[in-house]
Amino acid sequence: MESVSASLESQGYQCDAALDHQELIPFVKTYIFKRNSVSLSYFLLNVLFLILLIVASFIHVFQDTLTFSQSFLQVIIGFAITFLLIPLHEGLHGVAYRICGAKNVSFKANWKKLYFMAIADKFITTRKSFYVIGLTPFVVISLCLLILVSCSTPGMQIAWLSVLVMHASMCVGDFGLLSYFAENKSREVISFDDAENGISYFYSRTFK
């Protein structure tokens, strides 16, 4: 890992952060509340999806296609389904990593702190590739869920909208890391992982 760091430093990069994977949560929390296009988009989309869920629930209850208790049950079912999407979510990160050129992709789960990661050992991600890797699961899964909502029965519409809301909220880690890039838009930023030691590195330099 020293050779990778030394190579980057010889190119004018400075290390902004070297974070143990268990320290990523505080890092994400810091950057998701920064005021930039990424964080604002994250919160606006979450609010929009929640409004869709609430409006759809009230419409079905008002039209007597569902009772309030049936609608609430579908919300619970939807939240439960969301956890089944975790392997798909991380798998899509892995696919995006490979599309961007990563050769060695692995996965990590911390059930105690409920975070899950796709890791590409020593693969240097640029701003462009990080956006592709970070947004792929959110975009793909959200679009698929919206399609399911449009062609489902009233009960399953509420369930799929609940999945949409829950999944979007669980993408906070992806958007938090992307917010770091957005906060440093005036600098050239890269990141890479040390899978063996469980550390993520963030480097930046002035644009040449």
Secondary structure by P-SEA (a helix, b strand, c coil): caaaaaaaaaacccccccccccaaaaaaaaaaacccaaaaaaaaaaaaaaaaaaaaaaaaaaaccccaaaaaaaaaaaaaaaaaaaaaaaaaaaaaaaaacccbbbbbbcccccccccccccccccaaaaaaaacaaaaaaaaaaaaaaacccaaaaaaaaaaaaaaaaaaaaaaaaaaaaaaacccccccccccccbbbbbbbbccc
